Amino acid sequence: MMRIDNIKNNLIDRILATKNEKLLQAIKNIFDSTLVADEIVTLSSEQIEMLLMSEKDIENDNLISESELNDIDSEWMN
């Protein structure tokens, strides 16, 4: 456990010593992105149902490629 404390203290020292704003922003972005990744998302029953339907489509090979989808979208838009 002491190893983690050493790493934290070393990082704090280096952060306090730097004047590099881009570096500090990059460090902030790393911390911000880990906050989002740690959040637990609660799905609605409708979202769960859609995911289950998607799984069934995959199992039944009811798939189309991205290019086919783009063609269908283009046709629909015109």
C-alpha positions as CSV (number, residue, x, y, z in Angstrom):
1,M,0.0,0.0,0.0
2,M,2.9,2.3,0.6
3,R,3.8,2.1,-3.1
4,I,0.5,3.7,-4.0
5,D,1.1,6.5,-1.5
6,N,4.6,7.1,-3.0
7,I,3.2,7.3,-6.5
8,K,0.5,9.7,-5.4
9,N,2.9,12.0,-3.6
10,N,5.3,11.9,-6.5
11,L,2.6,12.9,-8.9
12,I,1.4,15.7,-6.6
13,D,4.9,17.1,-6.3
14,R,5.4,17.0,-10.1
15,I,2.0,18.6,-10.7
16,L,2.7,21.4,-8.3
17,A,6.1,22.0,-9.8
18,T,5.1,22.1,-13.5
19,K,4.1,25.3,-15.3
20,N,3.1,23.4,-18.5
21,E,-0.5,24.2,-18.9
22,K,-1.0,21.7,-21.7
23,L,0.4,18.9,-19.5
24,L,-1.9,19.9,-16.6
25,Q,-4.9,20.0,-19.0
26,A,-4.0,16.5,-20.3
27,I,-3.8,15.2,-16.7
28,K,-7.2,16.8,-16.0
29,N,-8.6,15.1,-19.1
30,I,-7.3,11.7,-18.0
31,F,-9.0,12.1,-14.6
32,D,-12.2,13.4,-16.2
33,S,-12.4,10.4,-18.6
34,T,-11.9,7.9,-15.7
35,L,-14.8,9.5,-13.9
36,V,-17.1,8.8,-16.8
37,A,-15.8,5.2,-17.2
38,D,-16.5,4.5,-13.5
39,E,-20.2,5.6,-13.6
40,I,-22.8,2.8,-13.5
41,V,-25.4,3.3,-16.1
42,T,-28.9,2.1,-15.3
43,L,-30.8,1.0,-18.4
44,S,-34.6,1.4,-18.8
45,S,-36.7,-1.7,-19.5
46,E,-37.0,-0.4,-23.1
47,Q,-33.3,-0.2,-23.5
48,I,-32.8,-3.7,-22.2
49,E,-35.5,-5.0,-24.5
50,M,-33.7,-3.3,-27.5
51,L,-30.4,-4.9,-26.5
52,L,-32.1,-8.3,-26.2
53,M,-33.6,-7.8,-29.7
54,S,-30.2,-6.9,-31.1
55,E,-28.7,-10.1,-29.6
56,K,-31.4,-12.1,-31.3
57,D,-30.8,-10.4,-34.6
58,I,-27.1,-11.3,-34.3
59,E,-27.9,-14.9,-33.4
60,N,-30.2,-15.2,-36.4
61,D,-27.7,-13.5,-38.7
62,N,-30.2,-10.8,-39.4
63,L,-27.5,-8.2,-40.2
64,I,-26.6,-5.7,-42.9
65,S,-23.2,-4.1,-43.5
66,E,-22.5,-0.5,-42.9
67,S,-22.3,0.2,-46.7
68,E,-25.7,-1.5,-47.2
69,L,-27.2,0.7,-44.4
70,N,-25.7,3.8,-46.0
71,D,-27.2,2.9,-49.4
72,I,-30.6,2.4,-47.7
73,D,-30.3,5.7,-45.9
74,S,-29.3,7.5,-49.1
75,E,-32.3,6.0,-51.0
76,W,-34.6,7.0,-48.2
77,M,-33.3,10.5,-48.1
78,N,-33.8,11.1,-51.8
